[in-house]
């Protein structure tokens, strides 16, 4: 199987896993708050990653000299990304955030395709555009209005491709598990500090009640799906990865219908069509040039 095709399959699988994130988070946040949900989920993922790299005898990769710069920059930009998102969410809605953060595709296209050397073919470019139209159609809320929170989220969208760039570079030196272990270990003290000063410490009863959702987020969303994400970045362009994230709202709509009995409106259903068309175009292999 071609490496690019593997990357596309990884993106499809992670879209299925990460589409559960809003659903699991909805239950967890209601019990213990947003930042404690995030901090504990990251903790679960970190324990798994650390155990995995110790078992695979990859612990020295955390101290790989050649990867150090990219690992540190990955950690910085990933943390900056999430901090901006959580700050922005204090002033805007989740619906606005979902639309604006998807603009990372636009920034990725500008950074790496317009001003960079990572070019997409016309067919794949068309697929990215069509998927974007579908994703925005699905995500855009009925009462979209812009405020300072939206501007903060827009900065986060501009940061996202940079985080992806350094993750992609770090992967050429060390494994996905090592990248995730490193960035999580460095990030955890910051995340717990933000949680402690911004939210009430949850009771033991609430923690026990939230445990299944925390484990699901930590293992599936922040664990397995993040490995798939970095492996996909290792094989396909950042712009294509950003475009294929349009599959997330599609799967979230499907799973939310069964898990939460949330019925999508007509606009959201219509938005699925360009996502599917764009997904076909962006993953369709290019024909070999005639000799």
Buried (B, 14 or more C-beta within 10 A) or exposed (E): EEEBEBBBBBBBBBBBBBBBBBBBBBBBBEBBBBBBBBBBBBBBBBBBBBEBBEEEEBEEBBEBEEBBEBBBBBBBBBBBBBBBBBBBBEBBBEBBBBBBBBBBBBBBBBBBBEEBEBEBEEBBBBBBBBBBBBBBBBBBEEEBEEEEBBBBBBBBBBBBBBBBBBBBBBBEBBBBBBBBBBBBBBBBEBBBEBBEEEBEEBEEEBBEBBBEBBBBBBBBBBBBBBBBBBBBBBBBBBBBBBBBBBBBBBBBBBBBEEBEEEEBEEEBEEBBEBBBBBBEBBBEEEEEEEE
